[in-house]
Amino acid sequence: MALKRVSAVSCIWLLVSLFLSLYIGVQSTEIIKPGLISHTTHTFNPEEPRYLSTLSVAPILALYLLILAVWKLDVVKEGMGCFRASCKVLFCFFFLVSSVYQFLPIGADGNQTAQLIVDTKGPGRKMPETLFGLFFEEINHAGAGGLWAELVSNRGFEAGGPITPSNIDPWAVIGNESYVVVATDRSSPFERNKVALRVEVLCGNDSNSTNICPAGGVGVYNPGYWGMNVEQNKWFTVVMHVRSEGAVNISVALTSSNGVDTLAATNFVANACTVGNWTKYTANLRATATNSNARLQLTTTKKGVIWFDQVSLMPVDTYRNHNFRKDLSQMIADLKPRFLRFPGGCFVEGDWLRNAFRWKQTIGPWEERPGHFGDVWKYWTDDGLGYFEFLQLAEDIGALPVWVFNNGISHNDEVDTTSIGPFVQEVLDSIEFARGASNSTWGSVRTAMGHEDPFNLKYIAVGNEDCWKKNYRGNYMRFYDAIKRVYPDIKLITNCDASSRKLNHPADYYDFHIYTSATNLYSMAHQFDRTSRDAPKAFVSEYAVTGKDAGSGTLLAALAEAAFLIGVEKNSDVVEMASYAPLFVNSNDRTWSPDAIVFNSSFVYGTPSYWMQHFFSNSSGATLLNSTLTNNSSSSLIASAITWKSSQDNKTYIKLKVVNFRNVSVSLKISVDGLQTNSLQLSGATKTVLTSSNVMDENSFKEPTKVAPFRFELKDVGKDLDAELPAYSFTAFDLLTDSSSLQTVETDAGYKSSI
């Protein structure tokens, strides 16, 4: 048979077509990567059918690419015109079918069904009381300009450094140099922070003045952290330290960002005798209007020299009256965390040890705290949110504190083990501060700060992500031996991962951090399945989906994280604690993204990852039930079952959680075995769903609950239930039961269950 000569263009077309058809065909056999799927955007309705994405027709696309390749290939024998004509017909047919097929409702490609069988009679396992909690790091202005309610940024004028004159940013001058000269000097009355602000007023408004001050006076103002949130009828407390060579008349005001509108104001008037030495001035201001971008300004029209230091502005209404921003604190309290890990993270280490978090510099009267520059995340903190405040916060939200201390290691320098002794003593002192008697050396300092009773400090982490560093193991053992000798009940956490290999040093727990893609984290639901049950337990202190899959906080990320946490529940015999990271981000300083909670000066919202954690708020201390999940689709479903008791109504519930990680809905049959007849209450049960119309949807200040759980009441609940799991969703069923009907035997032994 004589063949026509093959052209170069035809060869290239054939190779490209074959490659694409093979690639798409292979992709169609895997779980479709959600981040690549385009969805029709519409308001979500649970009764509405979901639609297939373009990649769902991959097999058809692969087939007509192959047909097209044959059609184009110029090697067909003379007389094969019928074959080539048939190719043309087949190509048009498959193109038409695929175009229609991609818009068919899910289910047209075959029923997606699954069955979840829950055993309430067999052995169950009580999960740790501390299973889920929080990790707070001073990153993204989470504390300074966030959770800590102080509204003045650089309140002690120390941020510019100890050498004066220095930068006073974000403070700014009101009036030009012909009226006022402003500079820092080292005249502060506080020994640990000597910088103060000197304001020389060159103008005046009295009859003897030739240089008349402008209307409103001259001085300085502070815009806070990207604007101060001032609300009408709310009270604020202003504190400042003042010194002058003569009498003063200072206007203290909250104004709009341009200084035109006055929201609240008072005057500090004192004679020369009163302010000849440093004087502390305190006043309460009541706002007459609302402005989320306000500023604090200190002005005068009286000629002379005034020094200011440690200027503070706090809202009177704070969380538990402990100076935590109320809305942000409530957001974390609502998660019912069982522990609070603090204060970092890399913030603990510092790029250099000179900028590490040192707890003794963060306690005592706030005016006397020197503050420090966090050189990892590149901003100044006045350390108003210090070691004492973190312990107080943990207590306020009902969580156990987990204290992460610096072990003599930063990102760039390390203390040799032979010289680590002073660091060891510093940590022992920190424990005495938290737990010591009120008449002990450091316990008395805590008592003087207003907390006579000891804090419930039981967990301490030796450093952060330092395992691979030269001096870590040597330093670790010095800390371990010293702490266990004095406080044998304290649980120590090593930075070295023991999930897949044995530790070469003693530890109660080991730190495990994971930041990865959605697909990887979903698959890591099985991360601890094969972990030795004899090793120290894991503390998953930092987990999150990051990168393209996560954006600024997507539904996709939340679903993968939910699957991972279901795996943590099922392996809670070897995982003691888990916490998402990072917790907070000020929208004006997104150094790290995504985060659980986003805020600015006046608003706050939770990302899908925040709402996902609500599904696990009752898991700590609950009983894990054995459950089996079977389905005809793929490994894109994962589920768990627990029993928990509500502190609100004192009733017992069976909670079933299921993640559907595919772009198809699933019909789920639920069977709860082992219950007595009529033991499930017909009313009081709920179904809660986290989903959205697009798996890459995010929340925002404009749409703060675009991706948030919605709850339905379930009627006529029985031991067998039929439910629909929407595509890309996280669903929880809370079934109210008669606790006497539960025959689960609690055990500490691990067991496998099909997920």
Phi, psi and omega in degrees: 000126178275131179252150173290158177289138182278128178276157179298320180297319180296320179298314180298317179300317181298312182299315180297316181297316179297317180299312181297318182295319178294316182298312182293323178297317177296316181300326183291343179272352180259170171294124183296133182289114188299327184295345182261358188267134177261127180251153170291127182274123177201163178294132186290134174225119185298341180272350185275141178289146173274158183242151182287146174276169180300323182291347179290343180257029183303316181300318180294317179299319179298319182294314183284342171293320178295317179298318180297323179297316179295318180302318184280335186295123185267050179235015185282136182297145174305136180096359179260028181301325180297320180296318181293323177296320179297322178300318180298316180297314180298320179300312180298321181297311182291327177297317180294315181298315183292325179297320178285319188299324185289349178253008177283146176298148175300141184114333177292338180267014180117141182296131173260111184232158177206159177228133177244117179252123182248129181257109180267355184260331183284188181293134173244171180230126176289127181274159183302144177295341185252022193300315184237134182206208187232151171237117177255129171233142174284089180213151179060026187054043179294322181258299177289110186089013182217253185300322176282124194282359178305128183265342181270128176266133184061054187291338180255005179063023183267347188297334181280358179101168186281344182272124183249155357293153185223170178291132180255009181311137008268009173302148179218159186269139172256113183108150181271178188291347176282345180251327188207143176236126185237133177200155176274152169217185185249054183252011182298148177280355185262124189294328184270353176212092193275352185280135175227170181251125178258123180243110179260115181267119184264350183249173178198165180242013178274174186293340182270354185278132174264339178254095186279132179292148176294160179303134181092347177086184180232163180159224182220160174220158178231123181274002183071212180261087181060043177099140177263136178272112179244124182246141182305136178072002175274149181260146179227144177253123176253134178230135175208155177252129189230144171218147179206159177275350180213186178297152182230152171218097188250127174273124177250115189220148167259125185227172171294169186298334178264002178080002185283313184264128178266126182261331178194148183201153172208170179236139173254111181243127180208150178275173186297325180296322182291319185254012177297329171248164181303131182233134177271126181244131180231137178210153175253134181243137175249125184284137179261355180206171181250136176203122182272001180230048184274175177217160174257129179231145179240113185226162177206161173239018183252126181294143180146188180241129179234137173252137176240147173206152176046069180263121185234146172224118182235138168294142179290323183271099179235168184295121181054023180059031181243022173069025171261139179301128194293314184292322179291320179296320180294325178301317181281327178296326181295340178282351181054053183290146179263348176210161175227111176273134184204164352264010179181183008085173179301335178302329179291319185283311190080153171296324176230148183301331180296342180247015178286163176285118179243113194299325183294337178279355186245011180243172182089185179306139186297329181295336185265000179278127185288338186073171176201161179270119176280097190282351175282313183258003164068044170206160183277139171235135179277359177060030167297326172270088184248194183303314179299315182295323177295317176299320179294319180298315179303315179296319183296327182261008176075031183244156174275136179285140172240105188269117177260116184248159177282128184258028179086019183226131173244190178291334189234348177217156184223146172272131179294148182302328180292344182245014188278353184312310180299327177291321177298316180295324179298322178289318176301321177296323180294325178290319177297322177302317183283320191244348188291160176299156184294344179256006176283168184305305183269334174297329178290330176292317176300316180299319179295336179275001173106011181229089183291318181288145178295153171277157184269067182273116181236342187236133179221132178256131181271089178082184181218118175053043183248004189307320187280355184278153192306314188261007188297309185294321178295314178295317181304313183294328177295316177294314183302309183298316183293317183290315181295330180294321184265324184231074186296341181278344182290135179269125183256139186244122177270156177279352188270128184288126178243021182287334183232356177210158186283141176287152175256018178209156182288149177194153173273323178218161174235147181279139177226121180242138178214121171234120187201186180285168181296315181299317180294316183292324176302314181293338181280008169302337180259011185307319187257011180300322186254011178291140179302133178280355180261351183278170172302154182281157183272144168244100179278082190276347177214117174218148174181153167278134179230176178084203186300324181297332189268330184053230174258017181124088186255163172298319179306313179299315182298322181292318178296320178294322178297317178299317179300318181289329173298320174297323176296316177303312184292339178248028184288359170284342178238358175242120184268325186211153177209141180210141179284157177210147346283167184276312187237153167215128168282126186299345178273355181215069181276071177292323181230135178216142007272179180216165184283321187230129182247138181211163165229203186294335188230345184232161178210145172212158177263141173284169175306328179293328175294311183294327176303321183293336177299330181294341183252009186292343179253009185279327182298125180080357179283173179255124178279127178263151175286133182218150180231128181243122175236144180205163183256012184258286183191193179272028184271006175246143174213141187215160172214164179221135179222164165244139180214157182247127182284133177282345182276312181247001177061025181256157182259135181235150165260122179251126175249130179238133181223128172258128172253109188258027178234167180269028174230144176283159183228133173274117186251129172257126182248130176235121178256105185266154174093359180272150174287161181301135177061024180281338174275129181289139182293333179236166180095354178271150181223158172236127181240131185233133172247112179199182178196174182285342180221129185295342178263011179297147178229159171271165182202173176298328180285321179231076188292339180237032177301319175242098182210155182295142169237144190242139175239149170275139177259135182251150174051056183284135175229183181291340177243126182233148171245131182218154177253124177263112180299157174302143180044075184213161172234119186237138176234138175244121175252109185255119180284129185226161172280114186301332181290342181276347180281126183246018181298134176262117181284139178215154177270353182286144178283154175210155180268146174219146182286128179237000000 
